[in-house]
């Protein structure tokens, strides 16, 4: 590690440089593309770093090697920056996940509370329906009661009817007494008529007998 630049200094032997020189760069790029896919370009920077390293290993002059060295440091800086950004994004994603879990728990609590409120509302609706039904029945009874007089007036009417009934009872007793008297008088009258008729019949018979005797006396010759 270079203490002045903060970047990693690559030291390779001559045999390693030869090996890297014959390492197929296209194969590295293909593998990196397969790994990175539609990434943020980090793998492309690594590929550039590998190419720069290969060029640096195969550089002929010191200036060209220094130029490739600077390019590698720049690429490493970009990779470190990208990695730092990725770490920040990762940390942000972790915090977001924690936040989402918290929100999910809050939503679950809200859903449970909503279910409880729904159940309570259902109970209130049933109670309201029961109260409404009772009120409708009370209104119907009140309408029926309004068509009838109140208790005070009913008692007055009953008292008046009782007095009238008592008066009619007295009238009935008086009429029955008169009727009984008339019945007795009629019975006496019938008895008197019967006796008078008997007397008349007796008188008529007696008169007939007397007439017969007179006629007999008239028809008989004198001695």
Secondary structure, 3 states (H helix, E strand, C coil): CCCCCCCCCCCCCHHHHHHHHCCCHHHHHHHHHHHHCCCCCHHHHHHHHHHHHHHHHCCCCHHHHHHHHHHHHHHHHHHHHHHHHHHHHHHHHHHHHHHHHHHHHHHHHHHHHHHHHHHHHHHHHHHHHHHHHHHHHHHHHHHHHHCCCCHHHHHHHHHHHHHHHHHHHHHHHHHHHHHHHHHHHHHHHHHHHHHHHHHHHHHHHHHHHHHHHHHHHHHCCCC
